[in-house]
């Protein structure tokens, strides 16, 4: 069969051009959505009296047959048919005859492909909310198990102040909550129907766009036909959200890599998420964490790639926009793989509490509390800061830690020191002194966990509500 658009042309398309411009090798991913959109479109054509109902039923039956062929892997996609839309339409015509050619009445490939991508992406937005919920659940589980586990907190990768390991885990719960909220907010921009915009200006047929939107579960339709076919903001926004999720995952991966090293020995990742060396039998490599960290770059690249494609495009549709799909598909696969692995990797992680405690006991991360101690006794903070700096320098020179000093040694630096300084320096006291909302004190972290579980419950309810709707 000749090209469905070939009436205007007197020569066949060059084969190299066909291969270069065809998108079927990757946009076949949209097959289910293309049929879903076509079923809603043809139903509307019948409702509005644009097509006879007999033709509508024949087309719908044919579309279901084509859908079955695709699901069974029986349909061979052809590069000469360019894209998933043409492949499906040609197969439909083969199945039901010329009546299949009536399916495209009142629409263009421009608004058709945009609809397919809206349908496809909204499923993934909801799916990623669910996957992030599982990651949060795993982090909260580790936090609950480590409400008394004290670990050095770092700034500049230098030990700063002791904190609860649970507090550290809950920091990532907060990060991923922002990611979830961004995805949820983006859903309302994904869930808008472009179909009915035609190629760019609408259509002369008396279609009912809102009826199609209702059938497909969209909350509304695009207000402007030019915008409907040229908008890819919803994909850019998703790629941006995905890049931020990967950035958060990568930060946690970096900590897993560091913490599982011999130098730290704070955690041990389960064997199921590590690999060995082909030459060094003692090695246990945190490959999953490293690979997620590495794959963050490709997700960033997909975002910048699409931004670059779109930056100079005039309205409305341009062939450049065919480049919107591969990066989106790749980002979804990359993020999906990472999130599916992350929850079980966190849940099975062993925390070396004794090693963490040893690290806290052998550093100067409690120095700030001595400064606060002197401030509470009337010394200006800047003077107290200098006193403690000199005290720490003395400890380093004497190869001691703050808890090792005798009271007489403290008196070298200030007579305000008393025997209660040793209570102030205890790690539990240091941690629980941060008893402010959002702080690392155990009661504050416990309350933060309760709040996080409430938010997680709401997010899970959102997922349950929108999962079926997005299907």
Protein Blocks (a to p, Z undefined) as FASTA:
>chain_A
ZZfklmmpcbdcdfklmmmmpcklmmmmmmmmmmmmmmmmmmmmmmnomacfklmmmmmm
mmmmmmmmmmnopaccdfklopamlmmmmmmmmmnojmlmmmmgoiafklmmmmmmmmmm
mmmmmmmmmmmmmmmmmmmmmmmmmmmbccdddehhiafbdcdfklmmmmmmmmmmmmmm
mmmmmmmmmmpcfehnlmmnopfbdcdfklmmmmnopabdcfblklmmmpcklmmmmmmm
mmmmmmmmmmmmmmmmmmmpmklomaccdfklcccdfklmkbccdfklmmmmmmmmmmmm
mmmmmmmmmmmcccfbdfklmmmmmmmmmmmmmmmmmmmmmmmmmmmpccdfklmmmmmm
mccklmmmmmmmmmmnopafklmmmmmmmmmmmmmmnopafklpcfklmmmmockbcfkl
mmmmpmklmmmmmmcghiabfklmmmmmmmmmmmmmmmmmmmmmmmmmmZZ
